[in-house]
Amino acid sequence: MIRVAVIGVKALYLLFLWLISAAAASWLSERKGYGERVGLTFGLLLSALGLLMVLLLPGRPGSKWRVDGWLPRWRRPL
């Protein structure tokens, strides 16, 4: 019996790592003032290394990263 549609657990974990790092890099680069596309490109092409590279980028003046800090404040809805 040949199983064609079986994917390994390691491959699935690597896929999740790739997607989560791309989303996190996109979010971080948008907060640092570079736009979502820069982080998404780094995250998709370089995976976890791209996320680290986005973390090393300096925040632009007036960006959410510089104004609000590294973690946004959760505001209570009115």
N, C-alpha and C positions, 0 to 999 in steps of 0.2 A: 504494500500500500504506500503510495507516494502522497505526501502532504505538500501541496503547493502554497497554500495560504497561511502557513505557520510563520509567525515572526518571533524572533527571539526576545526574551525579556530585556537583555542588554540593549538591543536595538530600540526597543520601546522607551526605555529610560533615557537613552541618548536623544531620541526624538523629543521627549518632553523637556530635557535640558536645553536643547537647541531652541525650542519655541519659547520657553520661559525666559531664557537669556535675551532673546530678540525683543520680547515685550518689555522686559525690565530696562534694557538699553534704550529703547524708544522712549519710555516714560522719563528716564533720567535725562536724556539729551534734550527733551522738550522742556523740562524744568530748568535746565542749565542755559536755555536760550538759544539752542542750535536748531531746534525743530525736530519733529519726530522722525523724519526720513534719515537723518544722519545716524541716529541710534539704531533704527531698524536695519540700516545697511550694515553697520558694524556688527550687530547681533546676528543677522542672518549669514553673513559671510565668514565671520570669525568665531561665532558661538560664544562660549564663556570668556574667551580672550577679548572679544569685542566688548563685552559688558565691563570688563576691567579697564579697557581703554577709555570707555565713556566715563567711568568713574574718575579717571585721571584728568579728564578735560576740565579746565577752569570754567567757572560760571561767568557768563557775560554780565556786565553791569546792567542793573535793572531787571534781571531775570528772576523767576520765582525762587530759584536756588539761593540767590543773594538776598532777596527781600524776606522770604518766609523761612529760610533755613533749609536744611537737607531733608527734613520730613514735614510735609504739609500739616497744618493744624486742621483738625476735624471740627467743623462748625455745626452747631445744632440747628436744624431747620426751624423756622418760625411757625 
